[in-house]
Protein backbone atom coordinates (compact mmCIF):
# COMPACT_ATOMS: atom_id res chain seq x y z
CA UNK A 1 0.00 0.00 0.00
CA UNK A 2 2.83 2.40 0.67
CA UNK A 3 4.33 1.75 -2.76
CA UNK A 4 1.90 4.18 -4.36
CA UNK A 5 2.89 7.00 -2.06
CA UNK A 6 6.59 6.28 -2.59
CA UNK A 7 6.02 6.60 -6.34
CA UNK A 8 4.13 9.86 -5.69
CA UNK A 9 7.00 11.37 -3.71
CA UNK A 10 9.54 10.29 -6.31
CA UNK A 11 7.33 11.74 -9.08
CA UNK A 12 7.12 15.06 -7.26
CA UNK A 13 10.89 15.39 -6.97
CA UNK A 14 11.94 13.74 -10.26
CA UNK A 15 9.46 15.72 -12.39
CA UNK A 16 8.73 12.76 -14.69
CA UNK A 17 5.15 12.83 -16.01
CA UNK A 18 5.16 9.03 -16.53
CA UNK A 19 5.62 8.52 -12.77
CA UNK A 20 2.48 10.54 -12.10
CA UNK A 21 0.51 8.12 -14.26
CA UNK A 22 1.98 5.18 -12.38
CA UNK A 23 1.09 6.90 -9.08
CA UNK A 24 -2.53 7.45 -10.19
CA UNK A 25 -2.97 3.87 -11.43
CA UNK A 26 -1.43 2.29 -8.32
CA UNK A 27 -3.53 4.43 -5.96
CA UNK A 28 -6.68 3.77 -7.98
CA UNK A 29 -6.21 0.01 -7.77
CA UNK A 30 -5.89 -0.01 -3.97
CA UNK A 31 -9.68 -0.16 -3.57
CA UNK A 32 -9.91 -3.11 -5.93
CA UNK A 33 -7.10 -4.87 -4.07
CA UNK A 34 -8.86 -4.37 -0.73
CA UNK A 35 -12.11 -5.68 -2.22
CA UNK A 36 -10.43 -8.80 -3.53
CA UNK A 37 -8.53 -9.35 -0.29
CA UNK A 38 -11.46 -9.01 2.12
CA UNK A 39 -14.69 -9.59 0.18
CA UNK A 40 -13.91 -12.26 -2.39
CA UNK A 41 -13.82 -15.43 -0.33
CA UNK A 42 -13.91 -18.94 -1.79
CA UNK A 43 -17.68 -19.03 -1.42
CA UNK A 44 -18.18 -15.68 -3.17
CA UNK A 45 -15.80 -16.69 -5.96
CA UNK A 46 -17.65 -20.01 -6.41
CA UNK A 47 -21.02 -18.24 -6.58
CA UNK A 48 -19.65 -15.79 -9.14
CA UNK A 49 -18.24 -18.57 -11.31
CA UNK A 50 -21.54 -20.48 -11.09
CA UNK A 51 -23.43 -17.39 -12.27
CA UNK A 52 -21.07 -16.66 -15.15
CA UNK A 53 -20.43 -20.22 -16.37
CA UNK A 54 -23.09 -21.67 -18.69
CA UNK A 55 -24.84 -24.80 -17.42
CA UNK A 56 -23.30 -28.13 -18.36
CA UNK A 57 -24.90 -30.21 -21.10
CA UNK A 58 -27.59 -32.44 -19.65
CA UNK A 59 -27.81 -30.55 -16.37
CA UNK A 60 -31.22 -29.17 -15.45
CA UNK A 61 -31.43 -25.50 -16.34
CA UNK A 62 -32.85 -22.88 -14.03
CA UNK A 63 -35.56 -20.92 -15.80
CA UNK A 64 -35.81 -18.39 -13.01
CA UNK A 65 -39.40 -19.39 -12.26
CA UNK A 66 -40.14 -20.81 -8.82
CA UNK A 67 -41.41 -24.35 -8.77
CA UNK A 68 -44.40 -25.47 -6.79
CA UNK A 69 -42.06 -26.98 -4.17
CA UNK A 70 -40.37 -23.60 -3.70
CA UNK A 71 -43.70 -21.92 -3.14
CA UNK A 72 -44.82 -24.52 -0.61
CA UNK A 73 -41.69 -24.19 1.51
CA UNK A 74 -41.91 -20.42 1.93
CA UNK A 75 -43.75 -18.74 4.80
CA UNK A 76 -45.56 -15.93 3.08
CA UNK A 77 -47.25 -13.44 5.40
CA UNK A 78 -50.98 -13.89 5.15
CA UNK A 79 -50.98 -17.55 4.11
CA UNK A 80 -53.05 -20.09 6.02
CA UNK A 81 -50.21 -21.23 8.32
CA UNK A 82 -49.41 -17.65 9.28
CA UNK A 83 -53.07 -16.93 10.03
CA UNK A 84 -53.35 -20.13 12.07
CA UNK A 85 -50.31 -19.19 14.16
CA UNK A 86 -51.66 -15.71 14.77
CA UNK A 87 -55.04 -17.05 15.91
CA UNK A 88 -53.32 -19.22 18.51
CA UNK A 89 -51.98 -16.12 20.30
PyMOL CGO cylinders between C-alpha atoms (Angstrom):
from pymol import cmd
from pymol.cgo import CYLINDER

trace = [
    CYLINDER, 0.00, 0.00, 0.00, 2.83, 2.40, 0.67, 0.3, 1, 1, 1, 1, 1, 1,
    CYLINDER, 2.83, 2.40, 0.67, 4.33, 1.75, -2.76, 0.3, 1, 1, 1, 1, 1, 1,
    CYLINDER, 4.33, 1.75, -2.76, 1.90, 4.18, -4.36, 0.3, 1, 1, 1, 1, 1, 1,
    CYLINDER, 1.90, 4.18, -4.36, 2.89, 7.00, -2.06, 0.3, 1, 1, 1, 1, 1, 1,
    CYLINDER, 2.89, 7.00, -2.06, 6.59, 6.28, -2.59, 0.3, 1, 1, 1, 1, 1, 1,
    CYLINDER, 6.59, 6.28, -2.59, 6.02, 6.60, -6.34, 0.3, 1, 1, 1, 1, 1, 1,
    CYLINDER, 6.02, 6.60, -6.34, 4.13, 9.86, -5.69, 0.3, 1, 1, 1, 1, 1, 1,
    CYLINDER, 4.13, 9.86, -5.69, 7.00, 11.37, -3.71, 0.3, 1, 1, 1, 1, 1, 1,
    CYLINDER, 7.00, 11.37, -3.71, 9.54, 10.29, -6.31, 0.3, 1, 1, 1, 1, 1, 1,
    CYLINDER, 9.54, 10.29, -6.31, 7.33, 11.74, -9.08, 0.3, 1, 1, 1, 1, 1, 1,
    CYLINDER, 7.33, 11.74, -9.08, 7.12, 15.06, -7.26, 0.3, 1, 1, 1, 1, 1, 1,
    CYLINDER, 7.12, 15.06, -7.26, 10.89, 15.39, -6.97, 0.3, 1, 1, 1, 1, 1, 1,
    CYLINDER, 10.89, 15.39, -6.97, 11.94, 13.74, -10.26, 0.3, 1, 1, 1, 1, 1, 1,
    CYLINDER, 11.94, 13.74, -10.26, 9.46, 15.72, -12.39, 0.3, 1, 1, 1, 1, 1, 1,
    CYLINDER, 9.46, 15.72, -12.39, 8.73, 12.76, -14.69, 0.3, 1, 1, 1, 1, 1, 1,
    CYLINDER, 8.73, 12.76, -14.69, 5.15, 12.83, -16.01, 0.3, 1, 1, 1, 1, 1, 1,
    CYLINDER, 5.15, 12.83, -16.01, 5.16, 9.03, -16.53, 0.3, 1, 1, 1, 1, 1, 1,
    CYLINDER, 5.16, 9.03, -16.53, 5.62, 8.52, -12.77, 0.3, 1, 1, 1, 1, 1, 1,
    CYLINDER, 5.62, 8.52, -12.77, 2.48, 10.54, -12.10, 0.3, 1, 1, 1, 1, 1, 1,
    CYLINDER, 2.48, 10.54, -12.10, 0.51, 8.12, -14.26, 0.3, 1, 1, 1, 1, 1, 1,
    CYLINDER, 0.51, 8.12, -14.26, 1.98, 5.18, -12.38, 0.3, 1, 1, 1, 1, 1, 1,
    CYLINDER, 1.98, 5.18, -12.38, 1.09, 6.90, -9.08, 0.3, 1, 1, 1, 1, 1, 1,
    CYLINDER, 1.09, 6.90, -9.08, -2.53, 7.45, -10.19, 0.3, 1, 1, 1, 1, 1, 1,
    CYLINDER, -2.53, 7.45, -10.19, -2.97, 3.87, -11.43, 0.3, 1, 1, 1, 1, 1, 1,
    CYLINDER, -2.97, 3.87, -11.43, -1.43, 2.29, -8.32, 0.3, 1, 1, 1, 1, 1, 1,
    CYLINDER, -1.43, 2.29, -8.32, -3.53, 4.43, -5.96, 0.3, 1, 1, 1, 1, 1, 1,
    CYLINDER, -3.53, 4.43, -5.96, -6.68, 3.77, -7.98, 0.3, 1, 1, 1, 1, 1, 1,
    CYLINDER, -6.68, 3.77, -7.98, -6.21, 0.01, -7.77, 0.3, 1, 1, 1, 1, 1, 1,
    CYLINDER, -6.21, 0.01, -7.77, -5.89, -0.01, -3.97, 0.3, 1, 1, 1, 1, 1, 1,
    CYLINDER, -5.89, -0.01, -3.97, -9.68, -0.16, -3.57, 0.3, 1, 1, 1, 1, 1, 1,
    CYLINDER, -9.68, -0.16, -3.57, -9.91, -3.11, -5.93, 0.3, 1, 1, 1, 1, 1, 1,
    CYLINDER, -9.91, -3.11, -5.93, -7.10, -4.87, -4.07, 0.3, 1, 1, 1, 1, 1, 1,
    CYLINDER, -7.10, -4.87, -4.07, -8.86, -4.37, -0.73, 0.3, 1, 1, 1, 1, 1, 1,
    CYLINDER, -8.86, -4.37, -0.73, -12.11, -5.68, -2.22, 0.3, 1, 1, 1, 1, 1, 1,
    CYLINDER, -12.11, -5.68, -2.22, -10.43, -8.80, -3.53, 0.3, 1, 1, 1, 1, 1, 1,
    CYLINDER, -10.43, -8.80, -3.53, -8.53, -9.35, -0.29, 0.3, 1, 1, 1, 1, 1, 1,
    CYLINDER, -8.53, -9.35, -0.29, -11.46, -9.01, 2.12, 0.3, 1, 1, 1, 1, 1, 1,
    CYLINDER, -11.46, -9.01, 2.12, -14.69, -9.59, 0.18, 0.3, 1, 1, 1, 1, 1, 1,
    CYLINDER, -14.69, -9.59, 0.18, -13.91, -12.26, -2.39, 0.3, 1, 1, 1, 1, 1, 1,
    CYLINDER, -13.91, -12.26, -2.39, -13.82, -15.43, -0.33, 0.3, 1, 1, 1, 1, 1, 1,
    CYLINDER, -13.82, -15.43, -0.33, -13.91, -18.94, -1.79, 0.3, 1, 1, 1, 1, 1, 1,
    CYLINDER, -13.91, -18.94, -1.79, -17.68, -19.03, -1.42, 0.3, 1, 1, 1, 1, 1, 1,
    CYLINDER, -17.68, -19.03, -1.42, -18.18, -15.68, -3.17, 0.3, 1, 1, 1, 1, 1, 1,
    CYLINDER, -18.18, -15.68, -3.17, -15.80, -16.69, -5.96, 0.3, 1, 1, 1, 1, 1, 1,
    CYLINDER, -15.80, -16.69, -5.96, -17.65, -20.01, -6.41, 0.3, 1, 1, 1, 1, 1, 1,
    CYLINDER, -17.65, -20.01, -6.41, -21.02, -18.24, -6.58, 0.3, 1, 1, 1, 1, 1, 1,
    CYLINDER, -21.02, -18.24, -6.58, -19.65, -15.79, -9.14, 0.3, 1, 1, 1, 1, 1, 1,
    CYLINDER, -19.65, -15.79, -9.14, -18.24, -18.57, -11.31, 0.3, 1, 1, 1, 1, 1, 1,
    CYLINDER, -18.24, -18.57, -11.31, -21.54, -20.48, -11.09, 0.3, 1, 1, 1, 1, 1, 1,
    CYLINDER, -21.54, -20.48, -11.09, -23.43, -17.39, -12.27, 0.3, 1, 1, 1, 1, 1, 1,
    CYLINDER, -23.43, -17.39, -12.27, -21.07, -16.66, -15.15, 0.3, 1, 1, 1, 1, 1, 1,
    CYLINDER, -21.07, -16.66, -15.15, -20.43, -20.22, -16.37, 0.3, 1, 1, 1, 1, 1, 1,
    CYLINDER, -20.43, -20.22, -16.37, -23.09, -21.67, -18.69, 0.3, 1, 1, 1, 1, 1, 1,
    CYLINDER, -23.09, -21.67, -18.69, -24.84, -24.80, -17.42, 0.3, 1, 1, 1, 1, 1, 1,
    CYLINDER, -24.84, -24.80, -17.42, -23.30, -28.13, -18.36, 0.3, 1, 1, 1, 1, 1, 1,
    CYLINDER, -23.30, -28.13, -18.36, -24.90, -30.21, -21.10, 0.3, 1, 1, 1, 1, 1, 1,
    CYLINDER, -24.90, -30.21, -21.10, -27.59, -32.44, -19.65, 0.3, 1, 1, 1, 1, 1, 1,
    CYLINDER, -27.59, -32.44, -19.65, -27.81, -30.55, -16.37, 0.3, 1, 1, 1, 1, 1, 1,
    CYLINDER, -27.81, -30.55, -16.37, -31.22, -29.17, -15.45, 0.3, 1, 1, 1, 1, 1, 1,
    CYLINDER, -31.22, -29.17, -15.45, -31.43, -25.50, -16.34, 0.3, 1, 1, 1, 1, 1, 1,
    CYLINDER, -31.43, -25.50, -16.34, -32.85, -22.88, -14.03, 0.3, 1, 1, 1, 1, 1, 1,
    CYLINDER, -32.85, -22.88, -14.03, -35.56, -20.92, -15.80, 0.3, 1, 1, 1, 1, 1, 1,
    CYLINDER, -35.56, -20.92, -15.80, -35.81, -18.39, -13.01, 0.3, 1, 1, 1, 1, 1, 1,
    CYLINDER, -35.81, -18.39, -13.01, -39.40, -19.39, -12.26, 0.3, 1, 1, 1, 1, 1, 1,
    CYLINDER, -39.40, -19.39, -12.26, -40.14, -20.81, -8.82, 0.3, 1, 1, 1, 1, 1, 1,
    CYLINDER, -40.14, -20.81, -8.82, -41.41, -24.35, -8.77, 0.3, 1, 1, 1, 1, 1, 1,
    CYLINDER, -41.41, -24.35, -8.77, -44.40, -25.47, -6.79, 0.3, 1, 1, 1, 1, 1, 1,
    CYLINDER, -44.40, -25.47, -6.79, -42.06, -26.98, -4.17, 0.3, 1, 1, 1, 1, 1, 1,
    CYLINDER, -42.06, -26.98, -4.17, -40.37, -23.60, -3.70, 0.3, 1, 1, 1, 1, 1, 1,
    CYLINDER, -40.37, -23.60, -3.70, -43.70, -21.92, -3.14, 0.3, 1, 1, 1, 1, 1, 1,
    CYLINDER, -43.70, -21.92, -3.14, -44.82, -24.52, -0.61, 0.3, 1, 1, 1, 1, 1, 1,
    CYLINDER, -44.82, -24.52, -0.61, -41.69, -24.19, 1.51, 0.3, 1, 1, 1, 1, 1, 1,
    CYLINDER, -41.69, -24.19, 1.51, -41.91, -20.42, 1.93, 0.3, 1, 1, 1, 1, 1, 1,
    CYLINDER, -41.91, -20.42, 1.93, -43.75, -18.74, 4.80, 0.3, 1, 1, 1, 1, 1, 1,
    CYLINDER, -43.75, -18.74, 4.80, -45.56, -15.93, 3.08, 0.3, 1, 1, 1, 1, 1, 1,
    CYLINDER, -45.56, -15.93, 3.08, -47.25, -13.44, 5.40, 0.3, 1, 1, 1, 1, 1, 1,
    CYLINDER, -47.25, -13.44, 5.40, -50.98, -13.89, 5.15, 0.3, 1, 1, 1, 1, 1, 1,
    CYLINDER, -50.98, -13.89, 5.15, -50.98, -17.55, 4.11, 0.3, 1, 1, 1, 1, 1, 1,
    CYLINDER, -50.98, -17.55, 4.11, -53.05, -20.09, 6.02, 0.3, 1, 1, 1, 1, 1, 1,
    CYLINDER, -53.05, -20.09, 6.02, -50.21, -21.23, 8.32, 0.3, 1, 1, 1, 1, 1, 1,
    CYLINDER, -50.21, -21.23, 8.32, -49.41, -17.65, 9.28, 0.3, 1, 1, 1, 1, 1, 1,
    CYLINDER, -49.41, -17.65, 9.28, -53.07, -16.93, 10.03, 0.3, 1, 1, 1, 1, 1, 1,
    CYLINDER, -53.07, -16.93, 10.03, -53.35, -20.13, 12.07, 0.3, 1, 1, 1, 1, 1, 1,
    CYLINDER, -53.35, -20.13, 12.07, -50.31, -19.19, 14.16, 0.3, 1, 1, 1, 1, 1, 1,
    CYLINDER, -50.31, -19.19, 14.16, -51.66, -15.71, 14.77, 0.3, 1, 1, 1, 1, 1, 1,
    CYLINDER, -51.66, -15.71, 14.77, -55.04, -17.05, 15.91, 0.3, 1, 1, 1, 1, 1, 1,
    CYLINDER, -55.04, -17.05, 15.91, -53.32, -19.22, 18.51, 0.3, 1, 1, 1, 1, 1, 1,
    CYLINDER, -53.32, -19.22, 18.51, -51.98, -16.12, 20.30, 0.3, 1, 1, 1, 1, 1, 1,
]
cmd.load_cgo(trace, "trace")
